[in-house]
Amino acid sequence: MTERTTRDVILDAARPLFAERGFNGTTIRDVAEAAGVSPALVMKLTGSKAELFQAAAPDSPGLAEATRHDEPVGYRMVRAVVERRDSDDYDFWAMAPFLIREAADPAVARARTNERVVARIAALIGDDSAALVRPQMVVTLLLGLAGSLRTFELLPPDEMPSETLIETYGRLVQSVVDDPAL
């Protein structure tokens, strides 16, 4: 059995706090208290709140719900984003641009996130091509949807019912998933 590092303890303490309270509702002091360490040590071992959040984020960013098989994958991914908006849950897709921008080395954070996310989408949609254009386009569509819903608060449920949004935007994402020319 491997020995857990203090950084592991901090990340384990941060995960439920970020999941429950979100990025803005969780402080470094909260994480330190839950981990039983000082806020200074949290910062020393994680760099910044954004880097802590990114390190504590799951490897499958906001895609766990997409593994259900009751509708096509493009619709499932859109449903996950819309349902998280409706329940005000954390959404990786809305936070990713901020996390990358706030990282100590944005280029490294961008490359690491792109590699992880594009690979996960590629596996989800069954794309094993060299260029991975379809998964990259899906990532672009999901980022746009989440940013529009969360940052700009476009298409609120009282203007466009969530099921209508899922059906409409899901059709768009699914068309990219199904396009053999990409």
C-alpha positions in Angstrom: 0.0 0.0 0.0 1.3 3.4 -0.9 1.7 6.2 1.6 -0.6 9.2 1.1 1.1 12.5 0.7 -0.1 15.7 2.3 -1.0 16.9 -1.2 -3.3 13.8 -1.6 -4.9 14.6 1.7 -5.5 18.2 0.6 -7.0 17.1 -2.8 -9.2 14.5 -1.0 -10.5 17.3 1.3 -11.0 19.7 -1.6 -13.1 17.4 -3.8 -16.3 17.2 -1.7 -16.0 20.9 -0.8 -15.8 21.9 -4.5 -18.6 19.5 -5.4 -20.9 20.8 -2.7 -20.1 24.5 -2.7 -18.6 25.1 -6.2 -15.4 27.0 -7.0 -16.6 30.4 -5.7 -18.1 29.0 -2.5 -15.0 27.1 -1.4 -12.1 28.9 0.2 -8.5 27.9 0.6 -9.2 28.2 4.4 -12.1 25.7 4.1 -9.9 23.2 2.3 -7.1 23.7 4.8 -9.4 23.1 7.7 -10.9 20.0 6.2 -7.4 18.6 5.5 -6.1 19.5 8.9 -3.3 21.8 7.5 -2.6 25.5 7.2 -3.9 27.6 4.3 -0.2 28.5 3.6 0.6 24.8 3.1 -2.4 24.3 0.8 -1.1 27.2 -1.4 2.5 25.9 -1.3 1.5 22.4 -2.4 -1.2 23.4 -4.9 -0.1 26.8 -6.3 -3.4 28.6 -6.5 -7.1 28.0 -5.9 -7.6 27.5 -9.6 -4.8 24.9 -9.7 -6.2 23.2 -6.6 -9.6 23.0 -8.2 -8.2 21.6 -11.4 -6.1 19.0 -9.6 -9.1 18.0 -7.5 -11.5 17.8 -10.5 -12.4 14.3 -11.7 -10.6 12.8 -14.7 -13.9 12.6 -16.7 -15.0 16.2 -16.6 -18.7 16.3 -16.6 -19.1 13.2 -18.7 -20.1 10.6 -16.2 -23.8 11.2 -17.0 -23.1 10.6 -20.7 -22.5 6.9 -20.1 -26.3 6.3 -19.9 -27.6 4.6 -23.0 -31.2 5.8 -23.1 -30.5 8.3 -25.8 -27.7 9.1 -28.4 -24.4 10.3 -26.9 -24.6 13.8 -28.3 -28.0 14.4 -26.6 -26.7 12.8 -23.4 -23.7 15.2 -23.2 -26.0 18.2 -23.8 -28.5 16.9 -21.2 -25.7 16.7 -18.6 -24.7 20.3 -19.2 -28.3 21.6 -19.1 -29.3 19.5 -16.1 -26.2 20.8 -14.2 -27.3 24.4 -15.1 -30.8 23.7 -13.9 -29.6 22.3 -10.6 -26.8 24.9 -10.2 -24.2 22.1 -9.9 -20.6 22.5 -10.8 -19.9 22.3 -14.5 -16.4 21.6 -15.8 -17.3 23.0 -19.2 -18.2 26.4 -17.8 -15.2 26.5 -15.5 -12.5 25.1 -17.9 -11.6 28.4 -19.6 -11.2 30.2 -16.2 -9.1 27.3 -14.8 -6.8 27.4 -17.7 -6.4 31.1 -17.7 -5.7 31.2 -14.0 -3.2 28.4 -14.0 0.4 29.1 -13.1 1.3 27.9 -16.6 -1.7 28.3 -18.9 0.0 26.6 -21.8 0.7 23.5 -19.8 -2.8 23.5 -18.2 -4.4 23.9 -21.7 -2.4 21.1 -23.2 -3.1 18.7 -20.3 -6.8 19.6 -20.3 -7.1 19.3 -24.0 -5.4 15.9 -24.0 -7.6 14.6 -21.2 -10.9 16.0 -22.5 -10.5 15.3 -26.2 -9.4 11.7 -25.4 -12.4 11.2 -23.2 -14.8 12.5 -25.8 -13.1 10.4 -28.5 -13.6 7.3 -26.4 -17.2 8.2 -25.7 -18.1 8.7 -29.4 -15.8 6.0 -30.7 -13.4 8.2 -32.7 -10.0 6.6 -33.1 -8.8 8.9 -36.0 -5.4 10.5 -35.8 -6.7 14.1 -36.0 -9.7 13.7 -33.6 -11.6 16.5 -35.3 -15.0 15.2 -34.2 -14.2 15.1 -30.5 -12.5 18.6 -30.8 -15.7 20.0 -32.4 -17.8 18.4 -29.6 -15.6 20.0 -27.0 -16.1 23.3 -28.8 -19.8 22.9 -28.8 -20.0 21.9 -25.1 -17.8 24.8 -24.1 -20.0 27.2 -26.0 -23.2 25.8 -24.5 -22.0 25.8 -20.9 -20.5 29.3 -21.3 -23.6 30.6 -22.8 -25.8 29.1 -20.2 -23.7 29.9 -17.2 -21.7 33.1 -18.0 -24.2 34.9 -20.3 -27.3 33.2 -18.8 -28.7 32.8 -22.3 -31.7 30.5 -23.0 -33.0 30.3 -19.4 -35.7 27.6 -18.8 -38.5 30.2 -18.8 -37.5 31.3 -22.3 -36.6 27.9 -23.7 -37.7 24.8 -21.8 -34.8 22.6 -20.9 -36.1 19.6 -22.9 -36.4 21.8 -26.0 -32.9 23.1 -25.5 -31.6 19.5 -25.1 -33.4 18.3 -28.2 -32.3 21.3 -30.3 -28.7 21.5 -29.2 -28.4 17.7 -28.8 -29.3 17.4 -32.5 -26.4 19.7 -33.3 -23.9 17.9 -31.2 -25.1 14.5 -32.5 -24.8 15.7 -36.1 -21.0 16.2 -35.4 -20.7 12.8 -33.6 -22.4 11.1 -36.6 -20.6 13.0 -39.4 -18.2 10.5 -41.2 -16.6 13.3 -43.2 -15.0 14.8 -40.1 
